[in-house]
């Protein structure tokens, strides 16, 4: 009997211990441990984002971005609030992160630095201004505004208020209408060109759409070949064609007004600019005269009545070859 009791006790102890071991679930580790506290209330609508697909081995988990964060995850002091993760982004429970912009961007660049669009981030205007990835992008969301045409401009307007006011002017690129976005012209992650334009120069960026202005032309207009913004405000203007000023004032910033055949202000019209010419008794501009004169200079299309091809011309004219 004793042997039976001993065997029964041994079996009971053995299977009891194994049963307890089988019943106890192992403590989750890594990102699985994070979601034991951070449920859908903390991470709303992330399931369909590029960072939320668990089946995709390329998708990062919590620790890839926030670091091990052991002080945060395994806090034994019961302090409230808990210590912050090693790397936090944006606002955390209503409080701004204390991590520097470089640290936050570095966490993103551990994955997002393998293509030409982000090669020039280091030293770019945004990076130098302490702008981090999370200032524009939202990771814990299915829809990142900056990646959509409808929402991207609103994100850019947060800092670029001057450009917002320019795009509200009558003559502008169709960005408010949703036909273009800021990233059509700018590479916000860094560029070899000025003003973060996508190409090496402003002109090359403009030629992406305005190829007919590229040339080469027989009669080249030097300011055009030099820089489009010599005459245009690329975001918007109160002048048609997004010009920085109305013609002829725009043209006269470089060109001296001229006259044809002694007709016009510089030709001695009585009472206009220069004194009347010797022996002049009546105005030289009448209802029957034509040519370049003050009337069509200031009330018509001005210089462009004749110089219609201001971006360049292939006209071989000898008498007035420039941009005819």
ABEGO torsion letter per residue (X at the ends): XAAAAAAAAAAAAAAAAAAAAAABBBBBBEAAAAAAABBAAABBGAAABAAABAABAABBBAAAAAEAGAAAAABAAGBOBBBBBABBBEBBGGBBBABBAAAAAAAAAAABAABAAAAAABGBAAAAAGBBAAAABBABBABBAAABAAAAAAAAAAABAAAAAAAABABBBAAAAGABBAAAABBAAEBABBGGBABABAAAAAAAABAAAAOBBABBBAAAAABAAAABBAAEBABBGGBABBOAAAAAAABBBBBBGGBEAAAGBBGBGBBBBBGBABBABBAABBEBBAAAAAABAEAAAABABAAEBABABAABABGX
